[in-house]
Each structure stands twice: as structure tokens, then as C-alpha cells.
Amino acid sequence: MIMEKAVIDTDKIGVGVVGIGLMGSSICTCMLIAGHPVIGLAPIPVDLEAVKLRICNDLDEARREGIITQPTQYYLDHLLLTENYEDLAPCSLVVECTLEDLNIKSGVYQKIEAVIAEDAILTSNTSAIPITLLQQSVKHPGRFFGLHWTIPAFTSRFLEVICGDHSEVSKGEYLCELAKYWSKEPTFVHKDIRGFIANRLMYAMYREACHLVEEGYASVEDVDRACRNNTGYWMTLAGVFRWMDLTGVQAYHAVMKDLLPDLNADPSIPTLIDDIVKAGGKGVANGHGFYTYTPEEARLWEETYKEFSFEIRKLALKYPADVVKRKLKS
């Protein structure tokens, strides 16, 4: 059993990624960099046409940035792209990364479980569907977890490991240990809740941002500016609780008493984003979002985000979660 190993040999742990769109292909890249043999499965065959190019581009960028040292082909030699679920049979871990549709996911799980071993771990990259609900669709709920990633998966430190009501906690703890080989600082969500941790925090911010613009308190540009120059200035280092410790818990207690009752708590989708989506807006993908983009602007924003993800990774690696403990030991 792989869970009994004191040291994890990633090259002996086959990983399957089912659903290899933008997110799935980025997860494949992360797993290849970590040394796993990877099987990328496309439930929609058309995805196979683009996925290898995306992974090649990701690996090329990782090599230019010094994240990997071997040639791109070295990692591609450990990758199998397929449409056949039978190819998942040797996998010890499978990450489902399909559309956020319960019926689609349920059908995919049946096909996966028909071929993988009973002690293999099955996970979902769902962003919002409760893990306990997904566990109702599997034969072995104890080995089922949420693995919530962000893109680019091979540069970000973020990963949430989420237990459902029926998950075996020891397997979740093993996933947290394994995630460190993926250059993650994993968050272990012990108790299932819709949206998990990061999304619940961020969507509260998104809702309040929309409210401030809709009510005329500030423009889209000014709200973004406040986020970049305040929250964005400290959050890579500290997180909300550490930040309150650093800057005075008592001050936040005093502000909460007056501010929390005044925050927007409307459960409906904000009109600001609803109008954009109903008009066909997809952000930089089609030039229509909270901002408008020419094709050149959209391309440059996507390129700039890639550049930023590598630069912020370099900075973040200098300040890991145990940075102070390391200083105390030095």
C-alpha cells in the first residue's frame, strides 16, 4: 500500500487526470514535473487535439523559468493521452476534472471505478459541488476526496484537500503529504462545505465588490485598485488570520461590530455580473467582461498573467508557511 511509505516515490504512483481541458492539462503538467507517470484521459475526444500542445507549452515555460531542468521530451515520455478508460487501470490516484455537472461526473465515476483498483484514490476537482454529494455516486466513498486546484496548477502553491462525510481521514492526510511533492502548501478541509475554503472567502469578496459598484460607491477600476494595493500586498505572505495577528486583532474586533451588519448579504447573483453574462460576456476570452478588451489587449493580459504567476512564485517560495520556524532554527 502506498500509504505506508515513509518516503513517497512519485515515479511509482501513476496518476490519471480525467478531463484535460485548460485545468486538466495544467494538472497533468504539475504531476509530470513532480515525477509521476501520468495518464490524461479525454472524455470529449476533441480535447486530445489541443492538450499535448498546451502541456508542451507549459513544460517549455517551466524550463525557461528554472522550475525543471530536463528537456520537455523527458516529461512527455511519462505521459499517455487517451480516450480509453481501461488505460487508467494502473493508476493509484485519479483526478476527475470534468464539467461542473453532477450527472456528467456520476457517469465518469462509474467508468473510472470499473477499471481502477479498490485501494486507488479517486478525487474531484469540483469548485462548488459538495464532496458528500459526489460520494453518493461512487462505490467506495471512503477513498473519495475533493482536490481543488487553481490554474496554473504547476506554479501555484494552492491546493485544497476536502473530506466528504464518508472519506477516510488517513487517506486525506496522505494526499496532503503527497501534495507537498507537487510544490503545494495544501489546505486540509476536514468537514465538507459547499465552496470549501478559498471560494467561500473569495466569493464573499466578489459579491461585495459587485455591490460597491452597483450602488455607485466606486468604479470597477477603483475596486480593483483597492484590492491590488491593499489585500494583494499582504495576502501571499500572511492569510487573513495571520494578518489580523500582525496588525492587531483588537482593531478588527472593533470594526467587525459596526461593519458586518452593513455588508451586502443578498443571496442572488449581482446584477453587474448577471448583465455581462447574459450579454455573452466571457472576459478576455471574447473581449467582453467587467472591462472591454481589444484582441491585442486580451492577448497581452493573458501573457502578463503568465509572467506574473512565475514571478509571484519566485517571491512566494522565499516565504513558505514555516518561514518563521526556519528563522528560529537558523
N, C-alpha and C positions, 0 to 999 in steps of 0.2 A: 504494500500500500504506500502510495507516495506521501501520505500524511505523516508517516512515521519517520521520515528522513529528517535528520538534524540539519543537513545542508541540502538545499534544493538544487538538483541538476536539471536546469531548464531544457537542456538538449534531449532529455529523456521524457519530457512531458509534451505530448502532442496537443496542440490547441486547434480547435475548429472555430471558425467565425462564419456564422450563417447569416447572410445578408451583407453584401460587400459593396454598398454604395459609398458615399463620402465618409461616413463614420466608420463603417465596417472595414473599409480599406485602410483607414488610418490606424485602427486597432490591429490589423494584420501587420502593418509596419512596426508598431510598437512591439508586438510579440516576436517578430523576426529579429529585431535589434536585441531583444532580451535573450535570444538563443534558442527559442522554441522552434521545432518543426511545425509549420502552420498549414492548415487546410482551409482555404477560403471557398465557401460554397455560395453560389448564386441561385436562390430560388427563382429569380427572374433572369433567365439566360442572357438577356441583353446587357446585364451588368458586367458580364465577363469581358465585353469588348473594351471597356474603359479601365477596368480595375488594375490590370497589370501596369499600364502606363502611369496611373496615379501612384501606385506603390513604388515604381521605379523613380518617379519624380521625388517622392518623399525620402527615399533612401539616398538619392543624389544630394538633396538638400542637407540631410543629416550628416553625410560625409563632408560636405563643404563646411559645415558648422562644427566639425570635430566630435560629433556625437558617436560616430562609428569610424572605424579605421580600415575595415576590409572593403574591397570593391563591392559594388552593388550586386554583381552576379553571385557573390558568395552567399548573400542572404536569399536571393531568388532561388538558389539551388535547394533551399529548405522550404520552398513554397509550392503548394499544389493548388491550382484553381480548378474548380469542378462544378458540375451540376448534379452530381450523384451523391445522395445521402449515404450510400454504402461506404464511401471513402472516409466518412467520419469515424468508422469503427475503431481505429487505434487511438482516438483522442481521449485524453484524461480530463480535459476541460473543453467545454463548448460555450461560446458566447453567441447568443441569438441577438441579431441586430436588424430586425425587420421593421416594417411599418407599425406605428402605434395603433394597432387594431387587434382586439382580443381574439377574434375569430381566426385571423391570419396567424397570429402567434400560436394558438392552440393547435392548428394544423401542422405547423412547423415542428412543434414539440413532439407530436406523435411520430413524425418521420425521424426525428433525431433519436428518440428513445428506442425506436425499433432496431437501431444498429449499435449504439454505444453500450459500454459495459455498465453494470449496475452500480459500480463504485466510481464511475466518472461523474464529474460535477457539471451540472447544467445551469447556465446563468442567462439573464436577460439584460440588455442594455436599455430597457424602458426608461423613459424620463418621468412618467407620471402614473402608470398603472400600478396599483399596489401589488407587491410580490405575493402576498397571501392569495389574492385573486388569481394570479397566474398559476399558483401552485395547484389550484383546482383542476388544471388542465394536464397535469403530469402524473405519471405512475408512481414516481418516487419523490415526493415533496421534500423529504429531508435533505436531499442533495441539490435542491434548487435555491438559487440566490439571485439577487439583483447585482449587476455590476454596472454602475452608472459612470460613463466616461464623458469627457469633453474633447472637442477637436481643437488642435491637432493632438491626437492621443499619444504620439511619440515625443512630444515636447512638454506637455502639461504635467504637473505634479498631482493633479486632481484625479481621484477615483473614489467612488462610494461603494462599499460592500454592504448590501442590505439583506437582512434576515426577514423572511416571512414568518408567519406564526408557526410553521411546521419545519423550519430549517434547523439542521443540526449545527449548533453554535460552534463546535470544534472545527467543522468544515469551513465556516465563515472565518474563523481565526486563521486557518491555513491559507485561505485566499488573501487575507491581509498580509501574511508573511510572503506569499508568492508575489504579491503586488510590488513589494519593495525591489524585486528583481526587474520590475518594469519601470524603475525610477519614479515610483509613486510614493506619496505620503497618504496612504489610504484612510478614509473616514469609515469607521465601522458603525453602521446603523443597527443597533441591537433590536429595535422594535419597529415594525413596519408602519409607515405612514405615507399617505399619498404625497408625491412630490419629493419625498426624502428630505435631506437637509438643505443642500445648496439651492435647489429650486424653490423651496418654501421661503428661504431668505431672499432670494433674488426676485421672485415674482411679487413679493410684498413691495420691493423697491420699484419694480416695473409699474405696478398699479399706482403707487403714489406719484411716480414721475408723470404718468399719463394724466392723473388728476390735477397736478400742478399746472400742466399746460392747458388742459381743457378749461380750467377755471380762470385762466389768464394771469396767473401769478408769475410765470416765466415762459420763455420760448423753449422750443426743443433744444436749440443750441446752448442756451444758458443752463438748462438742467444737465445736459451732458458735460458742460464745462465744470459745474459744481462737482459732479461725480469724479471726473478725471483728476481734479486738483485737490480734492479732499479725500474721499473714500479710496480712490485709486492710488493715492500717495502712500497709504499705510497698509492696505489690506494684504498685499503679497507677503509682508513680514508677519503681521500680528493676528489677524482674525478678530472678530467682534469682541470676544471676552478678554483676550489679551490687551486689546486696545483700550477697553474700559479700565483694566488694571493699570495700564501705563499712564492714563490721563485722568484718573480719579473716579473710582466707582461712585462716590457720593454725588458727584455732579450729574451723572446720568440718572441716578435715582431721583434727584430733584426735578430734572427736565421731564422724565417719564410721567411724573404725577400730573403735569399740566398738558403735555403734548399728546400722549397716547389716546386720550378720549377725542382728540381733534383730528386724528389721522383718518384718511379715507378707508372705509371698510365695505364699500359697495361690492357685492359678490358677482355682479355682471361684468362682462368684458367691456373695458373702457371704449367709449365712442371713438377716441382718437385712433386706436389701432383697428377697431372694427371697420371704420370707414376706409382705411387704407387697404385692408384685405379684401373687402367687398368690391373695391375698385380694381382688384387684380394685382395689388402691390406685393412684391416679394423682396424688397430691399435691393441690394446691389445686384441680385440675380437678374432683375429686369429694369433696374434704374428707378424704381418707384417704391419708396418706403417713407420713413419719417423725414428723410432728405430725398432730393432728386439727384440722379447721377447721370452724367453722360457715359457712354461706353468706356471712354478713356479713364474717367474718374472712378468708375466701378472697378476696372482692372487694377488701377493703382492702389485703391483701398484694399483690395484682396492681397496684392503683393506686399503692401505695407504691413498688413496684419501678420503675414507670414514672417516678415523681417522682425517684427515686434515680438512674436512668440519665441523666436530663437534668442533675442536679446534679453527678454524678461526671464527666460530660462537660465541664462548665464548668471543673472543677478540673483535669482531665487536660489540657485544651487549654493551660493555663498552664505545663505541664511536659511538652513534647514530647520525643521521643527525643534531640534535639540541643540540649536546654536549656542545657547547659554550654558547648557550642561557641558558642551565641549570646551567652552572657555573656562569653566570652573576646573576642568581636569588638566588644562594646559598650564 
